[in-house]
Amino acid sequence: MSPSRPLVGTLAMALLLGILALDLARSGAPDLFTAPAPIALGSGAAPGGAHCSGS
C-alpha cells in the first residue's frame, strides 16, 4: 500500500520547515538593514565581480 497524497504533502512540508529552521538556527536571522536590495534597478550601484563588470 502506498502512502496517500496528503500524507506525502505533509511530510514534504515538515521536511522543508525543518530545513529552514535548522538553517535559521545555525546562521541567525539576516540583518535587513545591511542586506542588498532584492531589485536594484536604477540604484546607481556599479556591478562588481560579474561578467559585465569589465574586470
N, C-alpha and C positions, 0 to 999 in steps of 0.2 A: 504494500500500500504506500503510495507516495504522499508527501505532505501537501496540505491544501495551500491554495494561493494566499489567503490571509495570514497563515502561519509563516510562510516564507517571507512575505512582505514585512511582517512584524519583526522577524529575526533580522532581516536586512537593515531595517531602520534602527534596531537596537545596536547592531554592529557599527553602523555609521555614527550614531550618537556616542558609542563607546570610544571610537577612534577620535572623534572630535574632543571628547572630554579628556582623554589621555594627552592629546596634543596641547590643549589649553593648560593642563596641569603641569606639563613638562616645560613649556615655553613661556607661560604667563600671557596675560592679555596684552594686545598690541596698544601702543600709545598713539591714539588717533591724532594728536597734535603734531607729531613728528612724521607721520606716515605720508607718503607722496599721494598726490591727488589721483583718484582712480582714472579720471579722464582729464588730461592736461592740454586740451586743445586750446591754443591761443594763450598759453600761460607765459610765453616768452622764455621758458627754460630750454636751454640748448641740449640736444641729445648727447649722451656720453657713453662710449663703450659699445655702441651698436654698429651695425654695418653702414649706417648713414652718417656716422659722426666724422668720417674722414680721417680717422687715426688708425 
